[in-house]
Amino acid sequence: MSEFDPKEFIASLPRRPGVYRMFGAGHELLYVGKARSLRDRVGTYFAPRNVDPKVRSLTAQIEGVEVTVTNSETEALLLEYNLIKAHKPRFNVVLRDDKSFPYIHLYVEHEFPRLEFYRGAKSAPGRYFGPFPSAGAVRDTLNQLQKLFRIRNCRDSFFANRSRPCLQHQIGRCSAPCVGLIPRDAYAQDIAAAVKVLEGRSDEVNAELEKRMEEAGAALQFERAAQIRDQRAALQRIQAQQIVTAEGQPDVDVFAIVGEAGEYAVSVMLVRGGRNLGTTSYFPRAALAEADEALASFILQYYADAEAPAEVLLGSNLEEAASLSELLSERTGERIEVRHPVRGLAARWVELTRENAVQALRMRLAQRAGLDEMFSDLASMLDLPEPPSRIECFDISHTGGEGTVASCVVFGPDGPLKKEYRRFNITAVTPGDDYGALRQALERRYRHVRAGEVSPPDLLLIDGGAGQVSQVHAVLAELGYGDLTLVGIAKGPERRVGHERLFVYGAPGPVTPEGQTPAARLIQRIRDEAHRFAITGHRRKRARRYNESVLEVVPGLGPARRRALLKHFGGLQGVMRAGVADLTQVAGIGATLARSVYDHLHPGS
């Protein structure tokens, strides 16, 4: 293969729109870009006046360039997006937060529907409201709607087995449809009002509540009228608390980018029905792209998972705005306007979003400076040749050996890499055998590392002393990772935080961090994060198991008889307190089945 000659190659390029792909050793795709003029754009990378270190780093690795000519800039923008999404070149903009957006879901199939937090593919039947900027925004909205309209928030299985109102009704958060304390039509009115609030039609709800209040008063239903009056007042208070409100405005997304190549912050503000739902900040990896190019690429990736509203506002006058509008309109089948406002409420929204981006970038840079110091101090303390770029930490969580879960958390120079966290449900080990659980987790994890699916760490942390470190090293050696730097974190006297000792495999003795040094704080942070991630998984596993009624495993006790038992005794606690003779009083429960139920609820009695 002949050596790549950039000067000769650039001279052969047309001055037409298209996409260029830069390849390195082994035909690795390094970078994908679009251009209005391929010759002019590609030429800038190799121009002698271009002294940007990131560009120089890229061009030093280039062994070939391929181009695709397109009919328009819009076609080039779409092709660039598809190539980046398919290949994820390391020099390109990558939206690294892989969580789907949170929604509010209304399951309309139930006689008394409920609103619930939802994240994931919108495949379940019902209506979806959102997306929201964060899980917290969803929960705040649900909390307000529950206070306003007393909509149930319980699971359908819980709802079906109630014989008396629960605590939510007693504190005024639920109208108790489970026990018939509200007619179906009245509950449907409350659901309809909540939906209108979510759609930004609060004024209509106020008018309807006023009408219903007057009708209740005319019918001499004064308690009902007072309840509706309080609902209306609460709704008006919530409307008054909105930072920026413009009733009747369409749904809008606002984007603003700040920073420079390699260190951008993008803030996104969601406005629904004229109500500001808050901002979320992202930090796309964009080593080479200019701000406008990075923002255009980010917006296309953002709307791969979210529906675009009727209007998208930008913090700068983007050249690609018309192309973005055309692409988003084609995707949704509706007209999507993409523009940079210069006056009015829209301009204030843009400025507010830009201020949030500036603040987010400032905080990120301050956090990174602190992390750089922590990683450097850790390398010095452990006598490593250079600061680690990837740290993994394992932890085990169980209750008396039951429901064992292992966690693996990953940290890099930017902090926790949460999308690379993993949990392992441990099976086929002796209850309480933490070493056996850790061995199983390591074998499962490093099988993927050996297959090249996961990057190996520079440093591996485990919870334990010299004995555990030796045992874990033996496992790593079997897997082909005996050279990995391995450190055990042993708790200090009386398990006091800040007095840990570090056992480095191969070192003659333990290392004791001095007080609250940057390295000590980093070790504590990573260990605590591994423990949090493990115990959260264990608790969820335990909760799923305990939420399944123990009655479901009783032989011969089908759904109808379970419901009869729960209804007769007012819930599972009542069944637990009942004796064999009490159980036989329930229709369909004979003496033999009653004894079986009792023995399952009271093993060893």
C-alpha positions as CSV (number, residue, x, y, z in Angstrom):
1,M,0.0,0.0,0.0
2,S,1.5,3.4,-1.0
3,E,2.1,6.0,1.7
4,F,-0.7,8.6,2.1
5,D,0.2,12.0,0.5
6,P,-2.2,14.6,1.9
7,K,-1.1,17.3,-0.6
8,E,-1.9,15.1,-3.6
9,F,-5.1,13.8,-2.1
10,I,-6.5,17.2,-1.3
11,A,-5.8,18.5,-4.8
12,S,-8.0,15.7,-6.1
13,L,-11.0,16.5,-3.9
14,P,-14.0,18.3,-5.4
15,R,-15.4,21.5,-3.9
16,R,-18.8,19.8,-3.2
17,P,-20.6,18.8,0.0
18,G,-19.9,15.4,1.4
19,V,-18.4,13.4,4.3
20,Y,-14.8,12.5,4.9
21,R,-13.5,9.5,6.9
22,M,-9.9,9.5,8.3
23,F,-8.3,6.1,9.0
24,G,-5.3,5.1,11.1
25,A,-3.2,2.0,11.5
26,G,-5.1,-1.2,10.8
27,H,-7.8,0.8,9.0
28,E,-9.1,2.1,12.3
29,L,-11.7,4.8,11.7
30,L,-10.3,7.8,13.7
31,Y,-12.7,10.6,12.7
32,V,-15.8,11.3,10.6
33,G,-16.6,14.9,9.4
34,K,-18.9,16.7,7.0
35,A,-18.1,19.6,4.7
36,R,-19.8,22.1,2.5
37,S,-16.6,21.9,0.4
38,L,-14.6,18.7,0.8
39,R,-11.4,20.2,-0.6
40,D,-11.5,23.3,1.6
41,R,-12.5,21.5,4.8
42,V,-10.1,18.5,4.6
43,G,-7.3,20.9,3.6
44,T,-7.5,22.8,6.9
45,Y,-6.3,19.7,8.8
46,F,-3.0,19.6,6.9
47,A,-2.4,23.3,6.6
48,P,1.0,24.4,8.1
49,R,-0.8,27.2,10.0
50,N,-3.0,24.7,11.9
51,V,-1.0,24.2,15.1
52,D,-3.8,22.9,17.3
53,P,-2.3,20.0,19.3
54,K,-5.4,17.9,19.0
55,V,-5.4,18.3,15.2
56,R,-1.7,17.5,15.1
57,S,-2.4,14.4,17.2
58,L,-5.0,13.2,14.7
59,T,-3.0,14.0,11.5
60,A,0.0,12.2,12.8
61,Q,-2.0,9.0,12.9
62,I,-3.8,9.3,9.6
63,E,-2.8,6.6,7.0
64,G,-5.7,7.2,4.6
65,V,-8.8,9.3,4.0
66,E,-12.0,8.4,2.1
67,V,-14.8,10.7,1.0
68,T,-18.4,10.4,0.0
69,V,-19.9,13.2,-2.1
70,T,-23.5,14.1,-1.3
71,N,-26.1,16.1,-3.1
72,S,-26.6,18.6,-0.2
73,E,-25.3,19.6,3.2
74,T,-28.4,18.0,4.7
75,E,-27.5,14.7,3.2
76,A,-23.9,15.1,4.5
77,L,-25.2,15.9,8.0
78,L,-27.3,12.8,8.1
79,L,-24.6,10.5,6.7
80,E,-22.1,11.9,9.2
81,Y,-24.5,11.1,12.1
82,N,-25.1,7.6,10.8
83,L,-21.4,6.9,10.6
84,I,-20.6,8.3,14.0
85,K,-23.5,6.3,15.5
86,A,-22.4,3.0,13.8
87,H,-18.6,3.3,14.4
88,K,-18.1,5.7,17.4
89,P,-14.7,7.1,16.2
90,R,-12.6,8.1,19.1
91,F,-11.9,11.7,17.9
92,N,-15.6,12.4,17.3
93,V,-18.4,13.9,19.4
94,V,-20.0,11.1,21.5
95,L,-23.0,11.7,23.7
96,R,-21.8,9.4,26.6
97,D,-24.9,9.5,28.8
98,D,-26.6,6.3,27.7
99,K,-29.7,6.4,29.9
100,S,-33.0,6.8,28.2
101,F,-35.1,9.8,29.1
102,P,-37.7,9.6,31.9
103,Y,-41.4,9.9,31.2
104,I,-44.7,9.9,33.1
105,H,-46.8,6.9,32.0
106,L,-50.6,6.7,32.3
107,Y,-51.8,3.1,32.0
108,V,-55.3,3.6,30.7
109,E,-56.4,-0.1,30.7
110,H,-57.2,-0.2,34.4
111,E,-60.6,0.9,35.8
112,F,-58.8,3.3,38.1
113,P,-55.6,4.3,36.2
114,R,-52.5,5.6,37.9
115,L,-49.6,7.8,36.8
116,E,-46.1,6.3,37.2
117,F,-42.4,7.0,36.6
118,Y,-41.3,5.3,33.4
119,R,-37.9,4.9,31.7
120,G,-37.3,2.7,28.6
121,A,-38.9,1.8,25.3
122,K,-42.4,3.2,25.0
123,S,-43.9,-0.2,24.1
124,A,-46.4,-0.6,27.0
125,P,-50.0,0.5,26.3
126,G,-51.1,3.9,27.6
127,R,-50.1,7.5,27.3
128,Y,-46.6,9.0,27.8
129,F,-45.8,12.5,29.0
130,G,-42.3,13.9,28.6
131,P,-39.5,13.5,28.2
132,F,-38.4,15.2,31.5
133,P,-34.9,16.6,32.1
134,S,-34.3,14.3,35.1
135,A,-35.8,11.6,37.3
136,G,-36.1,14.2,40.0
137,A,-38.3,16.4,37.8
138,V,-40.6,13.4,37.1
139,R,-40.9,12.5,40.8
140,D,-41.6,16.2,41.8
141,T,-44.3,16.4,39.2
142,L,-45.9,13.1,40.3
143,N,-45.8,14.3,43.9
144,Q,-47.6,17.6,43.0
145,L,-50.2,15.8,41.0
146,Q,-50.8,13.3,43.8
147,K,-51.3,16.1,46.3
148,L,-53.6,17.9,43.9
149,F,-55.8,15.2,42.6
150,R,-55.3,12.3,45.1
151,I,-54.5,9.8,42.4
152,R,-53.4,6.4,43.5
153,N,-49.7,5.4,43.2
154,C,-49.9,1.8,44.4
155,R,-49.2,-1.3,42.2
156,D,-52.2,-3.1,40.7
157,S,-51.5,-6.2,42.8
158,F,-51.6,-4.1,46.0
159,F,-54.8,-2.3,44.8
160,A,-56.6,-5.6,44.1
161,N,-56.1,-7.0,47.6
162,R,-57.0,-4.0,49.8
163,S,-59.9,-4.3,52.3
164,R,-59.4,-0.9,53.9
165,P,-57.8,2.5,53.0
166,C,-54.0,2.7,53.3
167,L,-51.8,5.4,54.8
168,Q,-51.8,7.4,51.6
169,H,-55.5,8.0,52.0
170,Q,-55.1,8.9,55.7
171,I,-52.6,11.7,54.8
172,G,-54.7,13.1,52.0
173,R,-52.7,11.7,49.0
174,C,-55.2,9.2,47.7
175,S,-59.0,9.1,47.3
176,A,-59.0,5.3,48.1
177,P,-60.7,3.9,44.9
178,C,-59.5,0.5,46.0
179,V,-62.3,0.3,48.6
180,G,-64.9,2.3,46.8
181,L,-64.5,5.7,48.6
182,I,-64.7,7.6,45.2
183,P,-67.0,6.8,42.3
184,R,-65.4,5.8,39.0
185,D,-66.6,8.9,37.2
186,A,-65.3,11.3,39.8
187,Y,-61.9,9.5,39.7
188,A,-61.9,9.8,35.9
189,Q,-62.4,13.5,36.3
190,D,-59.4,13.8,38.5
191,I,-57.3,11.8,36.0
192,A,-58.5,14.0,33.1
193,A,-57.5,17.1,35.1
194,A,-54.0,15.7,35.9
195,V,-53.5,14.9,32.2
196,K,-54.5,18.5,31.2
197,V,-51.9,19.8,33.7
198,L,-49.3,17.6,32.2
199,E,-50.3,18.9,28.7
200,G,-49.8,22.5,30.0
201,R,-53.6,23.3,30.0
202,S,-53.7,24.4,33.6
203,D,-56.1,27.3,32.8
204,E,-58.7,24.9,31.5
205,V,-58.4,22.8,34.7
206,N,-58.9,26.0,36.8
207,A,-62.0,26.8,34.9
208,E,-63.3,23.2,35.3
209,L,-62.6,23.1,39.0
210,E,-64.4,26.4,39.5
211,K,-67.4,25.0,37.6
212,R,-67.4,21.8,39.7
213,M,-67.1,23.8,42.9
214,E,-70.1,25.9,42.1
215,E,-72.2,22.8,41.1
216,A,-71.3,21.0,44.4
217,G,-72.3,24.1,46.3
218,A,-75.6,24.4,44.4
219,A,-76.3,20.7,45.3
220,L,-75.5,21.5,49.0
221,Q,-72.4,19.2,48.9
222,F,-70.4,21.7,50.9
223,E,-67.6,19.3,51.9
224,R,-67.0,18.4,48.3
225,A,-67.1,22.1,47.3
226,A,-64.5,22.9,49.9
227,Q,-62.3,20.1,48.7
228,I,-62.5,21.3,45.1
229,R,-61.8,24.9,46.3
230,D,-58.6,23.7,48.1
231,Q,-57.6,21.8,44.9
232,R,-57.9,24.9,42.9
233,A,-55.9,27.0,45.3
234,A,-53.1,24.4,45.4
235,L,-53.0,24.3,41.6
236,Q,-52.8,28.1,41.4
237,R,-49.9,28.1,44.0
238,I,-48.0,25.6,41.8
239,Q,-48.5,27.7,38.7
240,A,-47.2,30.8,40.6
241,Q,-44.0,28.9,41.6
242,Q,-42.9,28.4,38.0
243,I,-39.7,30.2,37.1
244,V,-40.7,31.0,33.6
245,T,-44.3,30.4,32.4
246,A,-45.9,31.3,29.1
247,E,-49.3,29.8,28.9
248,G,-50.4,28.8,25.4
249,Q,-46.8,28.6,24.1
250,P,-45.9,25.4,22.2
251,D,-43.4,22.8,23.5
252,V,-39.8,24.0,23.1
253,D,-36.3,22.5,23.6
254,V,-33.5,24.9,24.1
255,F,-29.8,24.1,23.5
256,A,-26.7,26.1,24.4
257,I,-23.0,25.1,24.1
258,V,-20.0,26.7,25.8
259,G,-16.3,25.8,26.1
260,E,-13.7,24.8,23.5
261,A,-12.7,21.8,21.5
262,G,-12.2,18.8,23.8
263,E,-14.0,20.4,26.7
264,Y,-17.6,21.4,25.9
265,A,-20.7,21.6,28.0
266,V,-24.1,21.5,26.4
267,S,-27.2,22.4,28.5
268,V,-30.7,21.4,27.4
269,M,-33.8,23.2,28.8
270,L,-37.2,21.5,28.3
271,V,-40.2,23.8,28.0
272,R,-43.6,22.1,27.9
273,G,-46.8,24.1,27.5
274,G,-44.8,27.2,28.3
275,R,-43.5,25.8,31.6
276,N,-39.8,25.5,32.2
277,L,-39.2,21.9,33.4
278,G,-35.5,22.6,34.1
279,T,-32.1,22.0,32.5
280,T,-29.8,19.0,32.1
281,S,-26.1,19.4,31.2
282,Y,-24.0,17.0,29.0
283,F,-20.3,16.9,28.3
284,P,-19.8,15.5,24.8
285,R,-16.4,14.2,23.8
286,A,-15.4,16.4,20.9
287,A,-11.7,16.6,20.5
288,L,-11.6,18.4,17.2
289,A,-15.0,19.9,16.4
290,E,-15.7,23.6,16.6
291,A,-18.6,24.6,18.9
292,D,-21.3,24.8,16.1
293,E,-20.2,21.5,14.6
294,A,-20.2,19.8,18.0
295,L,-23.7,21.2,18.8
296,A,-25.2,20.1,15.5
297,S,-23.8,16.6,16.0
298,F,-25.0,16.5,19.6
299,I,-28.6,17.5,18.6
300,L,-28.8,14.7,16.1
301,Q,-27.7,12.2,18.7
302,Y,-30.0,13.6,21.3
303,Y,-33.1,13.2,19.2
304,A,-32.1,9.6,18.3
305,D,-33.9,8.7,21.6
306,A,-36.2,11.7,22.2
307,E,-39.0,13.2,20.2
308,A,-38.3,16.7,18.9
309,P,-41.0,19.3,19.8
310,A,-42.4,21.8,17.4
311,E,-39.6,24.3,18.1
312,V,-35.9,23.9,18.8
313,L,-34.1,27.0,20.0
314,L,-30.3,27.4,19.7
315,G,-27.8,29.5,21.7
316,S,-26.0,30.5,18.5
317,N,-26.8,31.1,14.9
318,L,-26.0,27.7,13.5
319,E,-25.2,27.3,9.8
320,E,-26.7,23.8,9.9
321,A,-30.0,25.1,11.4
322,A,-31.9,24.6,8.1
323,S,-30.5,21.1,7.6
324,L,-31.3,20.1,11.2
325,S,-34.8,21.4,10.7
326,E,-35.2,19.4,7.5
327,L,-33.9,16.2,9.1
328,L,-35.9,16.4,12.3
329,S,-39.0,17.2,10.3
330,E,-38.5,14.1,8.1
331,R,-38.1,12.0,11.2
332,T,-41.2,13.2,13.0
333,G,-43.4,13.8,9.9
334,E,-44.2,17.3,11.3
335,R,-42.7,20.7,10.8
336,I,-39.8,21.3,13.3
337,E,-38.5,24.8,13.4
338,V,-34.8,25.2,14.4
339,R,-33.7,28.8,15.1
340,H,-31.7,31.2,17.1
341,P,-34.0,33.8,18.8
342,V,-32.7,37.3,19.4
343,R,-35.6,38.9,21.4
344,G,-38.5,38.1,23.6
345,L,-39.2,35.2,26.0
346,A,-37.4,32.7,23.7
347,A,-34.2,34.8,23.9
348,R,-34.4,34.8,27.7
349,W,-34.8,31.0,27.7
350,V,-31.7,30.7,25.5
351,E,-29.7,33.0,27.8
352,L,-30.8,31.1,30.9
353,T,-29.8,27.8,29.2
354,R,-26.4,29.3,28.3
355,E,-25.8,30.4,31.9
356,N,-26.6,26.9,33.1
357,A,-24.0,25.5,30.6
358,V,-21.4,28.0,31.8
359,Q,-22.0,27.0,35.4
360,A,-22.0,23.3,34.6
361,L,-18.6,23.6,32.8
362,R,-17.1,25.6,35.6
363,M,-18.1,22.9,38.2
364,R,-16.8,20.1,35.9
365,L,-13.4,21.8,35.5
366,A,-13.1,22.4,39.3
367,Q,-14.1,18.7,39.9
368,R,-11.6,17.5,37.3
369,A,-8.8,19.6,38.9
370,G,-9.5,17.9,42.2
371,L,-9.6,14.4,40.6
372,D,-6.3,15.0,38.8
373,E,-4.7,15.8,42.2
374,M,-6.3,12.7,43.8
375,F,-5.0,10.4,41.0
376,S,-1.5,11.9,41.1
377,D,-1.4,11.5,44.9
378,L,-2.6,7.9,44.6
379,A,0.1,7.1,42.1
380,S,2.7,8.6,44.4
381,M,1.4,6.7,47.5
382,L,1.3,3.3,45.7
383,D,4.6,4.0,43.9
384,L,3.0,3.6,40.5
385,P,4.9,4.8,37.4
386,E,2.0,7.1,36.4
387,P,-1.5,8.0,37.6
388,P,-4.0,5.2,36.7
389,S,-6.4,5.9,33.9
390,R,-8.9,3.2,34.9
391,I,-9.6,1.9,38.4
392,E,-12.0,-1.0,39.2
393,C,-13.3,-1.9,42.7
394,F,-15.3,-4.9,43.8
395,D,-17.6,-5.3,46.8
396,I,-19.9,-8.0,48.1
397,S,-23.3,-7.5,49.8
398,H,-25.7,-10.0,51.5
399,T,-27.8,-10.5,54.5
400,G,-26.7,-13.6,56.5
401,G,-25.4,-15.1,53.3
402,E,-28.7,-14.7,51.6
403,G,-29.3,-12.8,48.3
404,T,-25.6,-12.3,47.6
405,V,-24.7,-9.6,45.1
406,A,-21.3,-8.5,43.9
407,S,-20.6,-5.0,42.4
408,C,-17.9,-3.7,40.2
409,V,-17.5,0.1,39.9
410,V,-15.2,1.9,37.5
411,F,-13.5,5.2,37.9
412,G,-11.4,7.3,35.4
413,P,-9.8,10.7,35.4
414,D,-13.3,12.3,34.9
415,G,-14.8,10.4,37.9
416,P,-17.2,7.4,38.0
417,L,-17.9,5.7,34.6
418,K,-21.4,4.6,35.6
419,K,-22.4,3.1,32.3
420,E,-19.5,0.6,32.9
421,Y,-20.7,-0.4,36.4
422,R,-21.8,-4.1,36.7
423,R,-23.6,-6.2,39.3
424,F,-23.4,-10.0,39.6
425,N,-26.0,-12.2,41.1
426,I,-24.0,-14.8,42.9
427,T,-25.2,-18.4,42.8
428,A,-23.8,-21.8,43.8
429,V,-21.5,-20.6,46.6
430,T,-21.7,-21.4,50.3
431,P,-23.9,-18.7,52.1
432,G,-21.6,-16.1,53.6
433,D,-18.5,-17.2,51.6
434,D,-17.4,-13.7,50.5
435,Y,-14.2,-15.1,48.8
436,G,-16.2,-17.6,46.8
437,A,-18.6,-14.8,45.7
438,L,-15.7,-12.5,44.8
439,R,-14.0,-15.3,42.8
440,Q,-17.1,-15.9,40.8
441,A,-17.6,-12.2,40.1
442,L,-13.9,-11.8,39.0
443,E,-14.1,-14.8,36.7
444,R,-17.3,-13.5,35.1
445,R,-15.9,-10.0,34.7
446,Y,-12.5,-10.9,33.4
447,R,-13.9,-13.4,30.9
448,H,-15.3,-10.3,29.1
449,V,-12.0,-8.4,29.6
450,R,-10.0,-11.3,28.1
451,A,-12.5,-11.4,25.1
452,G,-11.8,-7.7,24.5
453,E,-15.3,-6.6,25.3
454,V,-14.2,-4.6,28.3
455,S,-11.0,-2.6,28.9
456,P,-8.7,-3.9,31.6
457,P,-8.0,-1.6,34.6
458,D,-4.7,-0.2,35.6
459,L,-5.6,-0.7,39.3
460,L,-7.9,-3.2,41.0
461,L,-9.3,-2.5,44.5
462,I,-10.9,-5.1,46.7
463,D,-12.3,-5.1,50.3
464,G,-9.9,-7.1,52.5
465,G,-6.4,-7.6,53.8
466,A,-3.3,-9.6,52.9
467,G,-5.0,-13.0,52.9
468,Q,-7.8,-11.8,50.5
469,V,-5.3,-10.1,48.2
470,S,-3.2,-13.3,47.9
471,Q,-6.4,-15.4,47.1
472,V,-7.6,-12.8,44.5
473,H,-4.2,-12.6,42.9
474,A,-4.3,-16.4,42.4
475,V,-7.6,-16.0,40.6
476,L,-6.2,-13.2,38.4
477,A,-3.1,-15.2,37.6
478,E,-5.4,-18.1,36.4
479,L,-7.2,-15.6,34.2
480,G,-4.0,-14.2,32.7
481,Y,-4.0,-10.9,34.7
482,G,-1.3,-11.7,37.3
483,D,0.6,-8.5,36.5
484,L,-2.4,-6.2,37.4
485,T,-1.8,-3.9,40.3
486,L,-3.9,-5.3,43.1
487,V,-4.7,-3.5,46.3
488,G,-6.8,-4.7,49.3
489,I,-8.5,-2.1,51.5
490,A,-8.5,-3.3,55.1
491,K,-10.7,-1.4,57.6
492,G,-8.9,0.4,60.5
493,P,-9.2,-0.2,64.2
494,E,-12.9,-0.5,65.3
495,R,-13.8,-0.1,61.5
496,R,-13.2,3.7,61.8
497,V,-13.3,5.6,58.5
498,G,-10.0,7.3,57.5
499,H,-7.8,4.7,59.3
500,E,-7.7,2.1,56.5
501,R,-4.6,0.1,55.5
502,L,-3.8,-0.7,51.9
503,F,-2.2,-4.1,51.1
504,V,-0.5,-3.9,47.7
505,Y,0.3,-7.3,46.2
506,G,4.0,-7.9,46.2
507,A,4.8,-5.1,48.7
508,P,6.6,-6.0,51.9
509,G,4.0,-4.3,54.2
510,P,0.8,-2.3,54.2
511,V,0.5,1.3,53.2
512,T,-1.3,3.6,55.6
513,P,-2.7,6.8,54.0
514,E,-2.0,9.9,56.1
515,G,-5.2,11.5,57.3
516,Q,-7.4,13.2,54.7
517,T,-4.9,13.3,51.8
518,P,-6.2,13.4,48.2
519,A,-5.3,9.8,47.7
520,A,-7.1,8.7,50.9
521,R,-10.2,10.6,49.9
522,L,-10.2,8.9,46.5
523,I,-9.8,5.5,48.0
524,Q,-12.7,6.1,50.4
525,R,-14.9,7.5,47.6
526,I,-14.3,4.5,45.3
527,R,-14.8,2.0,48.1
528,D,-18.0,3.7,49.3
529,E,-19.4,3.8,45.8
530,A,-18.7,0.1,45.3
531,H,-20.4,-0.6,48.6
532,R,-23.4,1.6,47.7
533,F,-23.8,-0.1,44.3
534,A,-23.6,-3.5,45.8
535,I,-26.0,-2.9,48.7
536,T,-28.5,-1.2,46.4
537,G,-28.6,-4.2,44.2
538,H,-28.9,-6.6,47.1
539,R,-31.8,-4.6,48.6
540,R,-33.6,-4.6,45.3
541,K,-33.1,-8.3,44.9
542,R,-34.4,-8.9,48.5
543,A,-37.3,-6.5,48.0
544,R,-38.4,-8.3,44.8
545,R,-38.3,-11.6,46.7
546,Y,-40.2,-10.3,49.8
547,N,-42.7,-8.5,47.7
548,E,-43.8,-11.8,46.2
549,S,-46.4,-13.0,48.7
550,V,-45.3,-16.0,50.6
551,L,-48.8,-17.4,49.9
552,E,-47.9,-17.9,46.3
553,V,-45.7,-20.9,47.1
554,V,-48.3,-22.8,49.1
555,P,-49.3,-25.9,47.1
556,G,-53.0,-25.9,46.3
557,L,-53.6,-22.3,47.1
558,G,-54.6,-20.6,43.9
559,P,-55.3,-16.9,43.1
560,A,-59.0,-17.0,44.2
561,R,-58.2,-18.6,47.5
562,R,-55.3,-16.2,48.2
563,R,-57.6,-13.2,47.5
564,A,-60.2,-14.7,49.8
565,L,-57.7,-15.1,52.6
566,L,-56.3,-11.6,52.2
567,K,-59.8,-10.1,52.1
568,H,-61.0,-12.1,55.1
569,F,-58.1,-11.1,57.3
570,G,-57.5,-7.6,55.9
571,G,-54.0,-8.3,54.5
572,L,-51.0,-10.6,54.9
573,Q,-50.3,-9.6,58.5
574,G,-53.8,-10.7,59.5
575,V,-53.2,-14.1,57.8
576,M,-49.8,-14.4,59.6
577,R,-51.6,-14.0,63.0
578,A,-54.3,-16.5,62.2
579,G,-54.3,-20.0,63.6
580,V,-55.3,-23.2,61.8
581,A,-58.9,-23.0,63.1
582,D,-59.2,-19.3,62.0
583,L,-58.0,-20.2,58.5
584,T,-60.6,-22.9,58.1
585,Q,-63.3,-20.2,58.5
586,V,-62.5,-18.8,55.0
587,A,-64.6,-20.3,52.2
588,G,-62.7,-22.9,50.2
589,I,-60.0,-23.5,52.9
590,G,-60.3,-26.9,54.4
591,A,-58.4,-28.3,57.4
592,T,-55.6,-29.9,55.3
593,L,-55.0,-26.7,53.3
594,A,-55.3,-24.6,56.4
595,R,-52.5,-26.7,58.0
596,S,-50.4,-26.4,54.9
597,V,-50.8,-22.6,54.8
598,Y,-50.0,-22.3,58.5
599,D,-46.8,-24.5,58.2
600,H,-45.5,-22.4,55.3
601,L,-46.0,-19.2,57.2
602,H,-44.6,-20.6,60.4
603,P,-41.8,-23.0,59.5
604,G,-40.4,-25.1,62.4
605,S,-43.4,-24.3,64.6
